[in-house]
């Protein structure tokens, strides 16, 4: 088994999306060896988190591009419901409040997936 150094870990972590299994396979070590290395080297854990964040950035860029190019309303709705920025502007899960008399109030948060939004949109078109 190869010895894990900061230099070879950094090289393996580039474009790994923060996936420890992928890094371990590339370095020909076990995933538990990677975990042990990360416990001893918190700065490398930060590097791994940065790589994971890069993947999220790429995904968000792709979604934004699709929304801008295709004017995809369902995807735009999903983005508003599931992004920090959208939630900060008041877009978010629908809240249903139930109360009977003096009974405790029950609040149910309803999250919708892109598929559910598209399905609802196609139903509206069919009924018009």
N, C-alpha and C positions, 0 to 999 in steps of 0.2 A: 504494500500500500504506500502510495506517495505521501510525502510530508506536505502539510498545508502551510503555505507561507502567505503573508499579506500580499506579496507581489503576484503569486499564482492565483490567489483567491480573487484579487481585483480583475485579473485578466479573464477569469472564468465568469465573473459576475456581470461583465459588460454585455448588454443585450440579453440578459437572463430573465428579465421581467421580475426579478426577485425570487425566482423559482429555485429553492434549495436543492430539490431533487435533480434538476437539470445541471446545476453547478456541480453537484457530487458526481454525477455521471461523467461530466466533462473532465473532472479532475481525477476520476477513477478512485474515488473514496466513497465511504458510506455517508448517508444523510446524517446519521448520528455523529459522525466525525465532523461534519460541517457544523452541526449544532454545538458541539463541544468547542470548536474553534471560535464560533460566534460568541459564546459565553465568556471566553477569555479575551475577546477583541470587540468591545462594544462599538468601536469606530467602524468596523467592518459590517456590523449589523446596520449602522446608519447608511452605509453604502448600499446594502441590500434593499433597505427601505426606499432609498432614492431611485433604485432601479425599478422597484414595484410602482412607485409614483410616476415614473416615466411612461410605463405601460398605460396607466390610467389617463395620463395626458394625451397619449396617442389615440386612445379610444374616444375620449371626449372630442378631440380634433376631428376624428372621422365622423362622429355623430353630427357635430356642428356643420361639417362640410356637406353631409347628406341633406341636412335641413336647409341649408342655404341654396344648394344646387337643385334639389328636387321639390322644394317647398312641401316636404312631407309633414302634413299636419299631425298625424298620429305620432310620429317620431318627435316632433316639437312638443307635443303635449307630454310625452313620456319624459323628455328632458326637463321640462318645467316642474313636473311632479317629483323628479328624482335628483335634481341638482341642488346644491346649497344655494346658489343664486336664485333659482326659481322659488325655493321654499322661503328665502328671505323676502321675496316680493309677494308672498301670500299664496303662491301655488303650492299645493301639497295634498296629502291624502284627505279625502272627504271624511268628515267626522259625523257620525250618527249618534244622537243622544236620545236615550230612552229613560223615561221617568214615569212611574205610576204612583200617584199620591205622594206620600212622604218617603217612599222607598229610595234606596241609594240610586244614584245616577250611573248608568253604564255608558261608556264612550267606546265606540268601535272605530278604529282607524281602518280605512279601506285603501289599499295600495293597488294600483292597476298596472299590469304589464303592457308592453307595446302590443302584444297579440290581443289582449282584452280591449284595448282602445280601438284597434283596427276592426275587430269583430263588431264592436258597438257602432262604429262608423258605417260599416257595410250594412248593418241591419237598418240604420236610419235611411240609407239610400234605397234599400229594397222596399221600405214602407211608404216612401214618398211617391 
